[in-house]
Amino acid sequence: MRGNELVGTLAVYGVDMPAYLCDFFPGAGWEPVRPLFEADAEVTGPDPDGSRTAAVLKPIVGLGLVLVPVAGGKPIDRFILRIYGDKARLRY
């Protein structure tokens, strides 16, 4: 969620420690944030000092996204989410 807008839904299908592997289903709020996640997905290869990764993750963190469990429970606001088309990796 981004505020009251659904960015997308994650469905966990596996684990690759320390990340949850998810299917990603875009919501109404996906299009405005999609370019940020696409830029993140393009960062590949060595990044010895982490600067390239940090540069693309900072705007994503700035979105203020919150995970809201469908089955109820406390919202999660500290996590790393990487989206690659219809797949995602989640760490929290």
Steps between C-alpha positions, in 0.01 A plus 500: 500500500601856439273704720152370419595378154571136419830478313478124467452165665769247585439127519787307658590179318842421646800608702858569392648604834485775599234595243144392441432421135168644385269533206415867447158619392490874418233720655358838403802680649764304308551715190637811677762296688584245231796699356673496839477122528605457137810712567577278799463185289755635252776515762694180437854385536759606755428804714799492737413809702120463464464847351302394192262295710459778756429754227203302367369378836490843665204626291314170562549533875379860469163380370401402853358164393338281765427127487152425629440129568183382325424260786531780754782591730727794551608694188871476412683819411863385509583269212684466172285422198638437155259444213596336171196498274250261656748366761629662817748442780405623846719528806388629837 
